[in-house]
Amino acid sequence: GEFTFWNALQSTIRNKFEVDRQNILQNPMMNEKEREASLEEVQQSLSHFNAIFDQEEHQKLVDSGHRSMSLRAVQAALLIQLYEDYPIMQMPSTLLRELVELDNLMAAWRYRHSLVVARTIGSKPGTGGSSGALYLRSTAARYRIFKVRCAAGMQRY
């Protein structure tokens, strides 16, 4: 059939996962427990990778809190990262890196703010009826835009 970038990428990465799986199975230095743990890790990575191409699987990750971006946004970020060294992708790549940095700075600010609030009001309820410092601390991790880049080097997005 006709060449499509996403089909070629899927095929290449799936082949890589299979090579990893075979290397684990044939590694004489691993005991059975280590082998099972490594195979499970490869399977989890493959599942996350497959979600890049399957709207239903992606939505499951969004619903469970493991992804926060739309499928198209994840695919766009992957494409930008894969080709970040090409001149046409340098500006989008820089923008993506800066957005990730801004997200990291916001999370750090939220965490530090929760510490200040904890020192100031202790375990008392916060303004607006929240649980105060506990609520603020939980928001530091919960409201990240770029939580996790997925398989194939995308743990940031």
Secondary structure, DSSP 8 states (H G I E B T S, - for coil): ----HHHHHHHHHHHHHHHHHHHHHH-TT--HHHHHHHHHHHHHHHHHHHTTT-HHHHHHHHHTTS--S-HHHHHHHHHHHHTTTSHHHHHHHHHHHHHHHHHHHHHHHHHHHHHHHHHHHTTS--GGG--THHHHHHHHHHT-SS--EETTTEET-
